[in-house]
Amino acid sequence: MSGWVEQRAKDTGWPQNRVITSGLSSLEHLEKFRDFGELLEHFKTTLAKYSARIVAADLSDELLRAVDAVLEATDGELQARLDKLRVVRSDMQKHKRVMRE
């Protein structure tokens, strides 16, 4: 690219920065590319937020299943199901902390 700029500057007698700005201004859709970049960043943010909501929903469903399992447990199963409930709750708290950052 720099070879083209140098050659064009030599051919036209223009300074290299003028060759570059002239070349950029001749690009018809340059402003649209800038707008596309901004839109892409917004899309990334939206996708990240949506992904976080899906994770939260999955964790909520898992929490409800764990609560149901505890409520249905017999004495021998109760401790294992309480442990599962603690793990799910811990995952939800971690997710919440990550989302605040």
Residue frames as a rotation matrix with the C-alpha (Angstrom) as fourth column:
MET 1
0.568 0.823 0.000 0.00
0.823 -0.568 0.000 0.00
0.000 0.000 -1.000 0.00
SER 2
0.450 -0.443 -0.775 2.78
0.166 -0.812 0.560 2.44
-0.877 -0.381 -0.292 0.86
GLY 3
-0.623 -0.675 0.396 4.33
0.483 0.066 0.873 1.78
-0.615 0.735 0.285 -2.55
TRP 4
-0.060 0.705 0.707 1.11
0.969 -0.128 0.210 2.86
0.239 0.698 -0.676 -4.23
VAL 5
0.795 0.347 -0.498 0.94
0.515 -0.820 0.250 6.02
-0.321 -0.455 -0.830 -2.12
GLU 6
-0.016 -0.897 -0.442 4.55
0.153 -0.439 0.885 6.92
-0.988 -0.053 0.144 -2.89
GLN 7
-0.675 -0.234 0.700 4.09
0.683 0.162 0.712 6.28
-0.281 0.959 0.051 -6.62
ARG 8
0.294 0.876 0.383 0.83
0.929 -0.356 0.102 8.25
0.225 0.326 -0.918 -6.76
ALA 9
0.670 -0.124 -0.732 2.48
0.320 -0.841 0.436 11.16
-0.669 -0.527 -0.524 -4.88
LYS 10
-0.434 -0.899 -0.054 5.35
0.247 -0.176 0.953 11.12
-0.866 0.400 0.299 -7.35
ASP 11
-0.511 0.294 0.807 2.99
0.859 0.168 0.483 10.96
0.006 0.941 -0.339 -10.36
THR 12
0.471 0.839 0.272 0.71
0.809 -0.533 0.246 13.79
0.352 0.104 -0.930 -9.17
GLY 13
-0.422 -0.689 0.589 3.22
0.276 -0.716 -0.641 15.91
0.864 -0.108 0.492 -7.31
TRP 14
0.519 0.689 0.506 0.99
-0.374 -0.349 0.859 15.80
0.769 -0.635 0.077 -4.25
PRO 15
-0.469 -0.570 0.674 2.14
-0.866 0.150 -0.476 15.17
0.170 -0.808 -0.565 -0.68
GLN 16
-0.855 0.074 -0.513 1.52
0.047 0.997 0.066 11.62
0.516 0.032 -0.856 0.53
ASN 17
-0.767 0.614 -0.187 -1.12
0.277 0.054 -0.959 12.69
-0.579 -0.788 -0.211 3.06
ARG 18
-0.270 0.684 -0.678 -3.11
-0.780 -0.568 -0.263 14.33
-0.565 0.457 0.687 0.24
VAL 19
-0.587 0.017 -0.809 -2.89
-0.605 0.654 0.453 11.14
0.537 0.756 -0.374 -1.81
ILE 20
-0.926 0.217 -0.310 -4.22
0.356 0.779 -0.516 9.16
0.130 -0.588 -0.799 1.15
THR 21
-0.539 0.767 -0.349 -7.09
0.010 -0.408 -0.913 11.56
-0.842 -0.495 0.212 1.94
SER 22
-0.326 0.405 -0.854 -8.00
-0.925 -0.322 0.201 11.79
-0.193 0.856 0.480 -1.74
GLY 23
-0.762 -0.008 -0.647 -8.05
-0.267 0.915 0.302 8.02
0.590 0.403 -0.700 -1.99
LEU 24
-0.857 0.452 -0.247 -10.23
0.452 0.429 -0.782 7.69
-0.248 -0.782 -0.572 1.08
SER 25
-0.426 0.730 -0.534 -12.66
-0.368 -0.679 -0.635 10.36
-0.827 -0.073 0.558 -0.08
SER 26
-0.495 0.223 -0.840 -13.12
-0.850 0.075 0.521 8.51
0.179 0.972 0.152 -3.35
LEU 27
-0.949 0.215 -0.229 -14.49
0.251 0.958 -0.138 5.49
0.189 -0.188 -0.964 -1.52
GLU 28
-0.433 0.859 0.274 -18.25
-0.235 -0.401 0.885 5.76
0.870 0.319 0.376 -1.97
HIS 29
0.519 0.785 -0.339 -19.36
0.011 0.390 0.921 3.73
0.855 -0.482 0.194 1.01
LEU 30
-0.526 -0.831 -0.180 -16.71
0.225 0.069 -0.972 4.61
0.820 -0.552 0.151 3.58
GLU 31
-0.597 0.363 0.715 -19.22
-0.751 -0.566 -0.340 6.28
0.282 -0.740 0.611 5.89
LYS 32
0.518 0.818 -0.249 -21.48
-0.694 0.573 0.436 3.23
0.499 -0.053 0.865 5.69
PHE 33
0.123 -0.563 -0.818 -18.58
0.288 0.809 -0.513 1.04
0.950 -0.172 0.261 6.83
ARG 34
-0.840 -0.388 0.378 -18.13
-0.194 -0.437 -0.879 3.28
0.506 -0.812 0.292 9.88
ASP 35
-0.116 0.900 0.420 -21.83
-0.979 -0.175 0.106 3.00
0.169 -0.398 0.902 10.64
PHE 36
0.530 0.268 -0.805 -21.63
-0.292 0.948 0.124 -0.76
0.796 0.169 0.581 10.14
GLY 37
-0.463 -0.788 -0.405 -18.82
0.228 0.335 -0.914 -0.96
0.856 -0.516 0.025 12.70
GLU 38
-0.767 0.250 0.591 -20.90
-0.620 -0.524 -0.584 0.93
0.164 -0.814 0.557 15.24
LEU 39
0.305 0.945 -0.117 -23.92
-0.902 0.326 0.282 -1.28
0.305 0.019 0.952 14.57
LEU 40
0.222 -0.310 -0.925 -21.77
-0.004 0.948 -0.318 -4.38
0.975 0.075 0.209 14.94
GLU 41
-0.843 -0.533 0.067 -20.59
-0.030 -0.079 -0.996 -3.20
0.536 -0.842 0.050 18.37
HIS 42
-0.366 0.804 0.468 -24.22
-0.931 -0.312 -0.191 -2.60
-0.007 -0.505 0.863 19.43
PHE 43
0.488 0.539 -0.686 -25.11
-0.600 0.778 0.185 -6.07
0.634 0.321 0.703 18.17
LYS 44
-0.333 -0.695 -0.637 -22.28
0.123 0.638 -0.760 -7.62
0.935 -0.331 -0.127 20.22
THR 45
-0.897 0.034 0.441 -23.58
-0.421 -0.373 -0.827 -5.90
0.137 -0.927 0.349 23.35
THR 46
0.053 0.998 0.032 -27.15
-0.996 0.051 0.073 -6.98
0.072 -0.036 0.997 22.66
LEU 47
0.351 0.021 -0.936 -26.04
-0.305 0.948 -0.093 -10.56
0.885 0.318 0.339 22.02
ALA 48
-0.712 -0.662 -0.234 -24.03
0.053 0.282 -0.958 -10.64
0.700 -0.695 -0.165 25.25
LYS 49
-0.664 0.542 0.515 -27.03
-0.741 -0.383 -0.551 -9.36
-0.102 -0.748 0.656 27.24
TYR 50
0.365 0.831 -0.420 -29.32
-0.871 0.465 0.162 -11.91
0.330 0.307 0.893 25.59
SER 51
-0.032 -0.485 -0.874 -26.85
-0.061 0.874 -0.482 -14.69
0.998 0.038 -0.057 26.31
ALA 52
-0.920 -0.319 0.230 -26.70
-0.210 -0.095 -0.973 -13.65
0.332 -0.943 0.020 29.97
ARG 53
-0.209 0.925 0.317 -30.50
-0.972 -0.160 -0.174 -13.78
-0.110 -0.345 0.932 30.18
ILE 54
0.427 0.316 -0.847 -30.50
-0.525 0.850 0.052 -17.29
0.736 0.423 0.528 28.74
VAL 55
-0.524 -0.691 -0.498 -27.94
0.096 0.534 -0.840 -18.40
0.847 -0.488 -0.213 31.32
ALA 56
-0.840 0.252 0.481 -30.00
-0.543 -0.376 -0.751 -16.81
-0.008 -0.892 0.452 34.11
ALA 57
0.193 0.969 -0.153 -33.16
-0.970 0.212 0.119 -18.51
0.148 0.126 0.981 32.85
ASP 58
0.188 -0.206 -0.960 -31.40
-0.184 0.953 -0.240 -21.88
0.965 0.222 0.141 32.69
LEU 59
-0.833 -0.544 -0.104 -30.10
0.031 0.141 -0.990 -21.41
0.553 -0.827 -0.101 36.21
SER 60
-0.509 0.731 0.454 -33.57
-0.856 -0.378 -0.352 -20.43
-0.086 -0.568 0.819 37.44
ASP 61
0.440 0.664 -0.605 -35.05
-0.717 0.665 0.208 -23.57
0.540 0.342 0.769 35.91
GLU 62
-0.173 -0.596 -0.784 -32.33
0.114 0.779 -0.617 -25.67
0.978 -0.196 -0.067 37.51
LEU 63
-0.904 -0.127 0.408 -32.96
-0.351 -0.323 -0.879 -23.99
0.243 -0.938 0.247 40.86
LEU 64
-0.021 0.981 0.194 -36.68
-0.999 -0.028 0.031 -24.78
0.036 -0.193 0.981 40.67
ARG 65
0.426 0.120 -0.897 -35.92
-0.317 0.948 -0.024 -28.42
0.847 0.295 0.442 39.85
ALA 66
-0.596 -0.726 -0.344 -33.53
0.130 0.335 -0.933 -28.59
0.792 -0.601 -0.105 42.81
VAL 67
-0.697 0.434 0.571 -36.14
-0.717 -0.430 -0.548 -27.06
0.007 -0.791 0.611 45.14
ASP 68
0.371 0.876 -0.308 -38.74
-0.867 0.446 0.224 -29.54
0.334 0.184 0.924 43.90
ALA 69
0.102 -0.417 -0.903 -36.30
-0.010 0.907 -0.421 -32.40
0.995 0.052 0.089 44.49
VAL 70
-0.891 -0.421 0.171 -35.65
-0.141 -0.101 -0.985 -31.23
0.432 -0.901 0.031 48.07
LEU 71
-0.360 0.840 0.406 -39.36
-0.931 -0.294 -0.216 -30.94
-0.062 -0.455 0.888 48.76
GLU 72
0.580 0.609 -0.541 -39.96
-0.685 0.724 0.081 -34.47
0.441 0.324 0.837 47.46
ALA 73
-0.320 -0.861 -0.395 -36.96
-0.466 0.506 -0.725 -36.04
0.825 -0.047 -0.563 49.21
THR 74
0.791 0.378 -0.481 -37.18
0.196 0.588 0.785 -38.72
0.579 -0.715 0.391 51.83
ASP 75
0.898 -0.428 0.100 -34.91
-0.265 -0.344 0.901 -38.55
-0.351 -0.836 -0.422 54.87
GLY 76
0.348 -0.809 0.474 -32.14
0.529 0.586 0.613 -40.58
-0.774 0.037 0.632 53.21
GLU 77
0.125 -0.243 0.962 -32.09
0.974 -0.152 -0.165 -38.41
0.187 0.958 0.218 50.06
LEU 78
0.888 0.437 -0.141 -32.43
0.457 -0.873 0.173 -35.04
-0.047 -0.218 -0.975 51.72
GLN 79
0.383 -0.800 -0.463 -28.76
0.112 -0.457 0.882 -34.22
-0.917 -0.389 -0.086 52.30
ALA 80
-0.489 -0.578 0.654 -27.70
0.692 0.200 0.693 -34.99
-0.531 0.792 0.302 48.72
ARG 81
0.142 0.638 0.757 -30.53
0.929 -0.351 0.121 -32.89
0.343 0.685 -0.643 47.32
LEU 82
0.887 0.080 -0.454 -29.75
0.302 -0.846 0.440 -30.00
-0.349 -0.527 -0.775 49.67
ASP 83
-0.091 -0.990 -0.105 -26.14
0.315 -0.129 0.940 -30.14
-0.945 0.053 0.323 48.46
LYS 84
-0.400 0.035 0.916 -27.36
0.916 0.037 0.399 -29.91
-0.020 0.999 -0.047 44.86
LEU 85
0.679 0.719 0.150 -29.53
0.705 -0.695 0.138 -26.94
0.203 0.012 -0.979 45.80
ARG 86
0.582 -0.547 -0.601 -26.52
0.186 -0.630 0.754 -25.19
-0.791 -0.551 -0.265 47.34
VAL 87
-0.453 -0.784 0.424 -24.46
0.589 0.094 0.803 -25.77
-0.669 0.614 0.418 44.17
VAL 88
-0.055 0.518 0.854 -27.16
0.949 -0.239 0.207 -24.32
0.311 0.821 -0.478 41.92
ARG 89
0.884 0.395 -0.250 -27.62
0.462 -0.817 0.345 -21.31
-0.069 -0.420 -0.905 44.20
SER 90
0.182 -0.910 -0.372 -23.87
0.273 -0.316 0.909 -20.74
-0.945 -0.267 0.191 44.22
ASP 91
-0.511 -0.324 0.796 -23.83
0.827 0.067 0.558 -20.81
-0.234 0.944 0.233 40.40
MET 92
0.436 0.756 0.487 -26.60
0.817 -0.560 0.138 -18.22
0.377 0.338 -0.862 40.33
GLN 93
0.811 -0.182 -0.556 -24.69
0.259 -0.742 0.619 -15.94
-0.525 -0.646 -0.554 42.70
LYS 94
-0.272 -0.956 0.108 -21.53
0.471 -0.035 0.882 -16.24
-0.839 0.290 0.460 40.59
HIS 95
-0.275 0.259 0.926 -23.50
0.947 -0.093 0.308 -15.40
0.166 0.961 -0.219 37.45
LYS 96
0.780 0.624 -0.032 -25.02
0.614 -0.755 0.231 -12.37
0.120 -0.200 -0.972 39.15
ARG 97
0.438 -0.707 -0.555 -21.56
0.211 -0.520 0.828 -11.10
-0.874 -0.480 -0.079 40.20
VAL 98
-0.510 -0.640 0.574 -20.20
0.683 0.104 0.723 -11.56
-0.523 0.761 0.384 36.68
MET 99
0.090 0.651 0.753 -23.12
0.939 -0.307 0.153 -9.63
0.331 0.694 -0.640 35.22
ARG 100
0.859 0.204 -0.469 -22.45
0.406 -0.830 0.381 -6.67
-0.312 -0.518 -0.796 37.52
GLU 101
0.000 -0.974 -0.225 -18.84
0.391 -0.207 0.897 -6.38
-0.920 -0.088 0.381 36.32
